[in-house]
């Protein structure tokens, strides 16, 4: 692809994050710090939602330390995602909220339809 073709494709991705110089800094995974992150081999990766922090390491077959916090209580929620499942959950009653977007909506520039509502909660009563 030419540079112009690449720029055209990138311009069509409404949820792509770019810095002022035009560098891609996020598309699901992001260099911009968010509440949800995971660490693999000493590197920290940020995600737009709690579900992504769980699924990216699992899909890649990697063991990762996941960290976030409950938006209501501020309680840290930490765990290990491994190819064999979730281990060492810091608060055993923690849950992940998943809100199914309305038909026709998707993660868009504001990510309000799904990503901003996929959160870790320290206790299920807090959702």
C-alpha positions as CSV (number, residue, x, y, z in Angstrom):
1,X,0.0,0.0,0.0
2,X,1.1,3.5,-0.6
3,X,1.3,6.0,2.3
4,X,-1.8,7.7,0.9
5,X,-3.7,4.4,0.9
6,X,-2.7,3.7,4.5
7,X,-3.7,7.2,5.6
8,X,-7.1,6.7,3.9
9,X,-7.7,3.4,5.7
10,X,-6.7,4.9,9.0
11,X,-8.9,7.9,8.5
12,X,-11.9,5.6,8.2
13,X,-11.3,4.0,11.6
14,X,-13.4,6.2,13.9
15,X,-12.0,4.6,17.1
16,X,-8.4,4.9,16.2
17,X,-6.3,7.0,18.6
18,X,-3.5,9.2,17.1
19,X,-1.1,11.6,18.7
20,X,-0.7,15.2,17.4
21,X,2.1,14.0,15.0
22,X,-0.2,11.5,13.4
23,X,1.3,8.4,15.0
24,X,-1.2,5.6,15.9
25,X,-1.2,5.3,19.7
26,X,-4.3,3.2,20.2
27,X,-6.8,0.8,18.7
28,X,-8.2,-1.4,21.5
29,X,-4.7,-1.5,23.0
30,X,-3.4,2.0,23.7
31,X,-0.3,3.8,24.9
32,X,-2.6,6.3,26.6
33,X,-3.0,5.3,30.3
34,X,-6.5,4.0,31.1
35,X,-8.0,2.4,34.3
36,X,-7.5,-1.1,32.8
37,X,-4.1,-2.5,32.1
38,X,-2.1,-5.7,32.0
39,X,1.6,-6.5,32.2
40,X,3.5,-9.0,30.2
41,X,7.2,-9.6,30.5
42,X,7.7,-6.2,32.3
43,X,5.7,-4.2,29.7
44,X,2.5,-2.4,30.6
45,X,-0.4,-2.4,28.0
46,X,-3.5,-0.3,28.5
47,X,-7.0,-1.3,27.2
48,X,-10.2,0.6,26.7
49,X,-12.3,-1.7,28.8
50,X,-12.1,-4.4,31.4
51,X,-13.0,-7.2,29.0
52,X,-10.1,-6.3,26.7
53,X,-7.7,-6.5,29.7
54,X,-8.8,-10.1,30.1
55,X,-9.1,-11.2,26.5
56,X,-6.0,-9.8,24.8
57,X,-3.6,-11.9,27.0
58,X,-5.8,-15.0,26.7
59,X,-6.1,-14.7,22.9
60,X,-2.3,-14.3,22.7
61,X,-1.8,-17.3,25.0
62,X,0.2,-15.2,27.4
63,X,0.3,-15.0,31.2
64,X,-0.5,-11.4,32.3
65,X,-1.0,-9.5,35.5
66,X,-4.3,-7.5,35.1
67,X,-4.9,-4.4,37.2
68,X,-7.9,-2.1,37.4
69,X,-10.1,-0.6,40.1
70,X,-13.7,-0.6,41.1
71,X,-15.3,2.7,39.8
72,X,-17.6,2.8,42.9
73,X,-15.3,1.9,45.8
74,X,-11.9,2.5,44.3
75,X,-10.9,-0.9,45.5
76,X,-8.0,-2.3,43.4
77,X,-8.9,-5.4,41.4
78,X,-5.9,-7.5,40.3
79,X,-5.6,-11.0,38.9
80,X,-3.5,-13.2,36.7
81,X,-4.8,-14.3,33.3
82,X,-3.1,-17.4,32.2
83,X,-3.8,-19.9,29.4
84,X,-5.3,-22.1,32.0
85,X,-7.7,-19.4,33.3
86,X,-8.0,-16.6,35.9
87,X,-5.8,-17.0,39.0
88,X,-5.1,-15.0,42.2
89,X,-8.1,-12.7,42.0
90,X,-7.5,-10.0,44.7
91,X,-11.2,-9.7,45.6
92,X,-12.9,-13.1,45.0
93,X,-16.3,-11.6,44.6
94,X,-15.2,-9.3,41.8
95,X,-17.2,-9.2,38.6
96,X,-16.8,-7.7,35.1
97,X,-19.8,-5.7,33.8
98,X,-20.8,-6.2,30.2
99,X,-23.4,-4.1,28.6
100,X,-24.6,-5.3,25.2
101,X,-24.8,-2.3,22.9
102,X,-28.0,-1.5,21.0
103,X,-28.2,-3.0,17.5
104,X,-26.2,-0.9,15.0
105,X,-24.0,0.7,17.6
106,X,-20.3,0.0,18.1
107,X,-17.2,1.2,19.9
108,X,-16.9,4.6,18.3
109,X,-14.8,7.7,19.1
110,X,-16.3,8.1,22.6
111,X,-16.5,4.3,23.2
112,X,-19.7,5.0,25.1
113,X,-21.8,2.1,23.7
114,X,-19.6,-0.6,25.2
115,X,-16.1,0.1,26.3
116,X,-16.8,2.8,28.9
117,X,-19.4,0.4,30.5
118,X,-17.2,-2.7,30.7
119,X,-15.7,-2.4,34.1
120,X,-14.3,-4.4,37.0
121,X,-16.4,-4.2,40.2
122,X,-15.0,-5.3,43.5
123,X,-18.4,-6.8,44.5
124,X,-21.4,-7.7,42.4
125,X,-23.7,-5.4,44.6
126,X,-21.8,-2.4,43.2
127,X,-23.0,-2.8,39.7
